[in-house]
Amino acid sequence: MSSNPELPTHFVAPIKDANVTVDAVKIDDKPSSLWRDAWRDLRRRPTFWLSVLVVLIVFVMAVFPTLFTQTPPNNDCQLGNSNGGPASGHPLGFTFQGCDIWARIVWGSRTSVSVGLLATLIGSSIGLVMGALAGFYGGWLDSLLSRVGDIFFAIPYILAAVVVMSVFADFRNVFTLAIAIGGFAWASTARVVRAEILRVRQADFVTASRALGQTRFQTLISHVVPNAIAPLIVLSTLALAAAIVAEATLAFLGVGLGSDVMSWGADISNAQQSLRNAPMALIYPSIALTVTVLAFILLGELIRDALDPRARARR
């Protein structure tokens, strides 16, 4: 209390009576990042785990088909079982040729997954290279690569794949089919990668990299591409679903891998002739194709939302 009566009186609480709380700072916590925030968002969503479960089952089925069935898909076909219903050891019945539907679905997943993975790898690789070079260097190279991308973007890749598989009818295999699909489906990926590269190359760490003496190509490989890879991962997931659909479409049209190769699209095409009498031979592979494609699409959509801070904030 002040001793001078002319001055205003001030009361100061004793320090021992003051209750001051200071928030503790956890210095051992890991710093936040785009991928860590995305994982925290994804692991709380049941649809993410459901789509991952379906994708894992399809991949395991494609790699280890004997874990799901011991019935040979082609060697155990008997005409006496033509369009037969479910029986012991044959839960889904038989096709028109008397083959086990479940065994053909299991073994047919290998074709769909193999073609889908290779086509996605080819298309994503071409799109990454074209988009990264066009977006980072700009100028005449950007104009040239963008016009090439526009040409491929204007060509329906399904139609292009039909032409390629018809021309190379004597060389039909998984690799040829993957090139026919992925080699014409990269233009949309290149556009997205180019736009992301244009955004990232304006960052301060790019300028710092150049100031430290790194060449433009070294900066592109070591700094720009790793920071622009997130949209490519999302696009690759969606492209894998599109490639599986493309393989089934080509097999349905008769320009796929041939009748001797098990494929969901080929089974759907072969089941048309007995659709009225035995529709399940067509419905079961259609369900397998639909569920697999939806799982990949859902997974890609969830990853895209998780990597977008604005989408996370709206939820």
matplotlib code that plots the C-alpha trace (Angstrom):
import matplotlib.pyplot as plt

x = [0.0, 1.3, 2.4, 1.6, -2.2, -2.2, -1.3, -3.9, -3.9, -2.7, -3.0, -0.6, -1.3, 1.5, 3.4, 2.9, -0.9, -0.9, -2.0, -0.2, -0.5, 1.8, 1.0, 3.7, 5.2, 5.8, 9.1, 9.3, 6.2, 6.8, 6.2, 3.1, 3.4, 1.0, 1.4, 1.1, -2.1, -3.5, -2.8, -4.5, -7.5, -7.6, -7.3, -10.4, -12.6, -14.2, -14.6, -10.8, -10.3, -13.1, -11.5, -8.1, -9.4, -11.0, -7.8, -5.7, -8.0, -7.8, -4.0, -3.6, -6.1, -4.1, -0.7, -1.8, -4.9, -4.5, -5.3, -8.8, -9.5, -8.0, -10.1, -8.2, -10.0, -9.7, -8.6, -11.7, -14.4, -17.1, -20.0, -22.2, -22.0, -22.9, -24.7, -25.1, -25.9, -23.8, -22.4, -20.0, -16.7, -18.2, -20.0, -21.0, -21.9, -20.6, -20.3, -21.7, -18.6, -18.9, -16.0, -16.1, -17.2, -15.5, -12.2, -12.3, -13.0, -10.1, -7.6, -9.0, -8.0, -4.4, -5.0, -6.8, -4.3, -1.3, -2.6, -3.8, -0.5, 1.6, -0.6, -0.7, 3.1, 3.6, 1.0, 2.1, 5.8, 5.2, 2.9, 5.3, 8.2, 6.3, 4.5, 7.6, 9.7, 7.0, 6.1, 9.6, 11.5, 8.7, 9.3, 9.4, 9.7, 6.5, 4.7, 6.0, 5.2, 1.8, 0.9, 2.0, -0.1, -3.1, -2.8, -2.8, -5.6, -7.8, -7.4, -9.7, -7.3, -9.8, -10.1, -6.3, -5.9, -8.4, -6.3, -3.0, -4.3, -5.8, -2.6, -0.4, -2.9, 0.0, 1.8, -1.0, 0.3, 0.0, 2.9, 1.5, -2.0, -0.5, 1.4, -1.7, -3.6, -1.0, 0.7, -2.4, -3.7, -0.9, -2.1, -4.4, -1.7, 0.8, -1.6, -2.1, 1.7, 2.5, 0.1, 1.6, 5.2, 4.3, 3.0, 6.0, 8.7, 7.8, 8.7, 11.6, 13.4, 13.8, 15.5, 17.7, 18.7, 19.8, 21.7, 23.6, 24.9, 22.6, 21.7, 18.1, 17.8, 19.2, 16.7, 13.9, 14.7, 15.7, 13.3, 10.5, 9.3, 9.2, 7.0, 4.7, 4.2, 1.0, -1.5, 0.3, -0.4, -4.1, -4.2, -2.4, -5.0, -7.8, -5.9, -5.5, -9.2, -9.6, -7.0, -8.8, -12.0, -10.2, -8.8, -12.2, -13.7, -11.1, -11.6, -15.3, -14.8, -12.6, -9.4, -7.9, -5.5, -7.4, -9.9, -7.3, -6.4, -8.8, -10.3, -13.4, -14.2, -13.8, -16.1, -18.7, -18.6, -18.8, -21.8, -23.9, -25.1, -26.8, -27.9, -31.6, -31.0, -28.1, -27.6, -25.4, -22.5, -22.5, -23.5, -20.7, -17.7, -19.5, -19.8, -16.1, -15.2, -17.5, -16.4, -12.7, -13.1, -15.2, -12.7, -9.8, -12.0, -13.1, -9.5, -8.3, -11.1, -10.3, -6.6, -7.3, -9.6, -7.1, -4.3, -6.4, -6.3, -9.4, -11.4, -10.3, -11.4, -14.9, -15.6]
y = [0.0, 3.5, 5.7, 9.0, 9.8, 12.0, 9.0, 6.4, 3.3, 0.0, -3.4, -6.1, -9.7, -11.6, -13.8, -16.8, -16.5, -16.1, -19.2, -19.1, -22.0, -22.4, -24.8, -27.4, -27.7, -31.3, -30.9, -34.6, -34.6, -35.2, -32.1, -32.1, -32.9, -33.4, -37.2, -37.5, -35.3, -37.4, -40.6, -39.3, -38.5, -41.7, -44.1, -42.6, -43.4, -46.9, -46.7, -46.4, -49.7, -51.3, -50.3, -51.4, -54.8, -55.4, -54.3, -56.6, -59.5, -59.0, -58.7, -61.8, -63.6, -62.6, -63.6, -66.8, -68.1, -71.6, -70.1, -69.5, -72.5, -75.9, -76.4, -76.0, -73.3, -74.9, -78.5, -79.6, -78.4, -81.1, -80.5, -82.5, -79.6, -77.0, -74.1, -76.2, -74.6, -74.6, -78.0, -79.3, -77.6, -75.4, -72.6, -70.5, -73.2, -73.8, -71.9, -73.0, -75.0, -76.7, -74.8, -73.7, -70.1, -69.4, -70.8, -68.7, -65.6, -66.3, -67.0, -64.2, -61.7, -62.3, -61.0, -57.9, -57.0, -57.7, -55.6, -52.9, -52.5, -52.5, -50.1, -47.8, -47.9, -47.2, -44.4, -42.7, -42.9, -41.2, -38.7, -37.8, -37.3, -35.3, -33.1, -32.5, -31.4, -29.2, -27.5, -27.0, -25.8, -24.1, -22.2, -24.0, -27.4, -26.8, -25.8, -28.9, -31.4, -29.8, -30.1, -33.8, -34.4, -32.7, -35.1, -38.1, -36.6, -36.4, -40.1, -42.4, -44.9, -47.7, -47.2, -46.9, -50.1, -51.9, -50.9, -51.9, -55.3, -55.9, -55.0, -57.1, -60.0, -62.5, -60.9, -60.7, -60.9, -58.9, -56.6, -55.7, -55.1, -52.9, -50.8, -50.5, -49.1, -47.1, -45.8, -43.8, -42.9, -40.7, -37.3, -36.5, -37.5, -35.2, -32.3, -32.6, -33.2, -30.1, -27.9, -29.2, -28.6, -25.0, -24.5, -26.1, -24.5, -21.1, -22.2, -20.7, -24.0, -24.2, -20.8, -22.0, -25.1, -23.1, -20.7, -23.7, -24.6, -27.4, -27.6, -27.2, -30.9, -31.8, -29.4, -30.9, -34.5, -33.9, -31.2, -30.4, -33.8, -35.2, -32.3, -32.6, -36.4, -36.4, -35.8, -38.5, -41.1, -40.3, -40.4, -43.7, -45.3, -44.1, -45.0, -48.6, -48.9, -47.5, -49.9, -52.9, -51.7, -51.3, -54.8, -56.2, -54.1, -55.3, -58.9, -58.5, -57.1, -60.1, -58.1, -58.9, -61.6, -64.4, -67.0, -69.3, -66.6, -66.3, -62.8, -61.4, -59.6, -62.7, -64.7, -61.9, -62.1, -65.9, -65.9, -63.8, -66.8, -68.3, -65.1, -66.1, -69.7, -69.2, -65.5, -66.1, -67.0, -63.4, -61.8, -63.3, -62.0, -58.7, -58.4, -59.2, -56.6, -53.9, -54.4, -54.3, -51.2, -49.4, -50.3, -48.7, -45.6, -45.2, -45.5, -42.9, -40.5, -40.9, -40.3, -37.2, -35.8, -36.6, -34.8, -31.7, -29.5, -27.6, -30.8, -32.0, -28.6, -28.9, -32.2]
z = [0.0, -0.9, 2.1, 0.3, 0.8, -2.4, -4.6, -5.6, -3.5, -5.1, -3.7, -4.8, -3.9, -2.2, -4.5, -2.3, -2.7, -6.5, -8.3, -11.7, -14.1, -17.0, -19.8, -20.2, -23.6, -24.8, -26.6, -27.3, -29.6, -33.3, -35.4, -37.6, -41.3, -44.2, -44.2, -40.4, -40.4, -43.2, -41.4, -38.2, -40.3, -42.2, -39.2, -37.6, -40.7, -40.9, -44.7, -45.0, -43.1, -45.1, -48.5, -47.3, -46.2, -49.6, -51.4, -49.3, -49.9, -53.7, -53.6, -51.5, -53.7, -56.8, -55.3, -53.4, -55.1, -53.6, -50.2, -51.4, -53.6, -54.4, -57.5, -60.9, -62.8, -66.2, -65.8, -63.8, -66.2, -66.9, -69.3, -67.0, -64.6, -67.2, -65.5, -62.4, -59.0, -55.8, -54.8, -52.2, -52.8, -55.4, -53.5, -56.5, -59.0, -62.5, -65.8, -69.1, -69.8, -66.4, -64.7, -61.1, -60.9, -57.6, -58.8, -61.9, -59.9, -57.6, -60.4, -62.6, -59.9, -60.8, -64.4, -63.2, -60.6, -62.8, -65.7, -63.4, -61.5, -64.7, -66.5, -63.5, -63.2, -66.9, -67.0, -63.7, -64.7, -68.0, -66.5, -63.7, -66.1, -68.6, -66.0, -63.9, -66.9, -68.3, -65.1, -63.7, -66.8, -68.6, -71.8, -75.1, -73.4, -71.5, -74.7, -76.5, -73.8, -73.1, -76.8, -76.8, -73.7, -75.4, -78.3, -76.1, -73.9, -77.0, -77.8, -75.8, -74.3, -74.5, -78.2, -78.5, -76.5, -78.8, -81.9, -80.3, -79.1, -82.6, -84.3, -82.0, -81.8, -81.9, -78.9, -76.4, -72.9, -69.7, -70.5, -74.0, -72.6, -69.8, -72.4, -74.5, -71.5, -69.6, -72.7, -73.6, -70.1, -68.8, -70.1, -67.2, -64.7, -66.5, -66.2, -62.5, -61.9, -63.9, -61.9, -58.7, -59.9, -60.8, -57.3, -55.5, -57.6, -56.1, -52.6, -50.7, -50.3, -54.1, -54.1, -51.2, -53.1, -56.1, -53.9, -52.4, -55.8, -56.9, -60.6, -61.7, -62.4, -58.9, -57.3, -59.3, -58.3, -54.6, -53.6, -56.0, -57.0, -53.4, -52.3, -55.3, -55.1, -53.0, -55.9, -57.9, -55.2, -55.2, -59.0, -59.1, -56.8, -59.0, -62.2, -60.9, -60.7, -64.2, -65.5, -64.0, -65.7, -69.0, -68.8, -68.2, -71.0, -73.5, -72.4, -72.8, -76.3, -77.2, -77.6, -74.2, -73.3, -75.1, -74.1, -72.5, -69.9, -66.9, -66.6, -65.0, -68.2, -70.3, -67.9, -68.1, -71.9, -72.0, -69.6, -71.9, -73.9, -70.8, -69.1, -69.0, -67.8, -65.5, -64.7, -61.7, -63.9, -65.1, -61.8, -59.6, -61.7, -62.1, -58.4, -57.9, -60.5, -59.0, -55.4, -56.3, -58.4, -55.8, -53.1, -55.1, -55.9, -52.3, -51.1, -53.6, -52.6, -48.9, -49.4, -51.5, -48.8, -46.1, -47.9, -48.4, -45.2, -46.4, -46.8, -43.3, -41.9, -43.4, -41.6]

ax = plt.figure().add_subplot(projection="3d")
ax.plot(x, y, z, "-o")
ax.set_aspect("equal")
plt.show()
